[in-house]
């Protein structure tokens, strides 16, 4: 009988620590999700938009090539999150690891 009582006391003594551990694990897991999910989503978008061999004027283009939209964006457009109805967009994923890239942008009036 003393073994049962001793085991019960040990279990009760460790419950507050266990609760702290669970809270810590939940906190770290939440931080990992909040920090990691946007990176994984960006990787998914990158793979999707750069999986073509030539630019298609809808946002898809090979790495380090621009895709220039030829039509104005609308609300059904999925590439631009909150499109302006009067703006033509250009999108590129630039690979900067091999060497720097210089982008020349003409002045606008």
LOMARDO-294215 format. One record per residue: x, y, z of N, C-alpha, C in turn. Coordinates in steps of 0.05 Angstrom, whole numbers, plus 5000, padded with zeros to 4 digits. Example, Ala and Ser with C-alpha at 12.3 -4.5 7.8 and 13.67 -1.06 7.14 Angstrom:
<pts>
526448865156524649105156526449345156/525749555142527349795143525850015157/
</pts>
This chain:
<pts>
501649765000500050005000501750255000/504050255013505750485014506850554986/507250354968508150404941506050554925/503550494928501450634914501250924924/501450964949501351244960503751404950/506151274951508551414942508251484912/507351304895507051364866505051584862/502851594877500951804875502052074882/503652074904504952324912506852424891/508352254879510252334859508752444835/506752314826505152404803503952684809/502852724832501752984839503853194841/506253124850508353324853509353424826/509153254805510153334779507953464761/505553474769503453594752503953884746/504554064765505054344757507254374737/509454214740511654234721510654144693/509153934693508053824668506354034654/504654174669502954384658504654604646/506854674661508654884650509954784624/510754534623511954424599509954424576/507454354581505454354560505054644549/504954834568504655114559507055204543/509455124551511855194536511855064509/511154814507511054674482509054804463/506654874474504655004458505655274449/506955424466508055684459510155664437/512055484440514155444419512955354393/511055164395509755064370508155284356/506855454371505355684359507355874346/509555934359511556114348512755994322/513255734322514355604299512455624275/509855584281507855594259507655884249/507456074267507156354258509556444242/511956354250514356434235514856264210/514156014211514755834189512755824166/510155854173508055834152508356034130/508956294136509356474113511656404095/513856284107516156204091515355974072/513855784083512955554067511055644045/509255834051507355934032508856084010/510956244017512556383997513956183979/514955973990516355763974514355633955/511955583964509855473946509255663923/508955913929508356113908510756133889/513156133899515556143883515655913863/515255673873515255433856513055443835/510755543842508555563824509055763802/510056003809510356223790512856193772/514856043781517256013765517455743751/515255593750515255323738514755333708/515055563695514655583666517355633652/517455593626519955643612520055913598/517756043594517656313582515556473598/515856733600513856903613511156883599/509056873615506356843603504557093606/505557313615504057563618501757533638/501957333656499857303677501257273704/503857333706505257313731507157083732/507056893713508856673713511256733695/513656673705516056713689518356553702/520356473686522656343697524056533717/525856413733527356573753528956783738/529057033748530557253738529557363711/527057303705525757423682523157553691/522457783679520057923687517657803671/515357803685512857753672511258013673/510758133650509358383648506458333641/504658413659501858383653501058563630/499458453612498558613589495758723593/494358623613491558713619491558823648/489658993653489359093680488358873698/489258873723488458673742485558713750/484258493758481458503767481258363794/478958353805478558223831478857923830/478657803807479057513804481957443802/483657643799486557593796487657473821/489157263819490257123842493157193848/494657303829497457363833497857613850/496457823844496558073859494358063880/495158083905493258043927491058253928/491858503926489858723927490458903903/489558823879490258973855488959243852/490359433840489259683832487959643805/485759763800484259723775485559883752/487460063757488660223736491660193735/492659963743495559913744496359663728/498359683711499559453698501859363716/501959103722503959003740506158843726/508458843737510658673729511658523753/512258263750513158103772515557943763/517557923782519857763777520957643803/521957403802523457283824526357293815/527957453828530657493820532557313837/534257163823536357003836538757173840/539257253865541457433871543957283882/543757023886546056873896548356853876/547856793851550056763832551657023828/550257243825551457503821549357723825/550257973829548258183832546858233805/544458343807542858403783542258703785/542758843763542059123761539459153745/537559283757534959323744534659613737/534359683712534059953703531060003700/530060213712527260283711527060563698/525660583676525360853664523861033681/524461293679523061493696520161513686/518361583704515561613696514861913698/512961993682512262283683510962363708/
</pts>
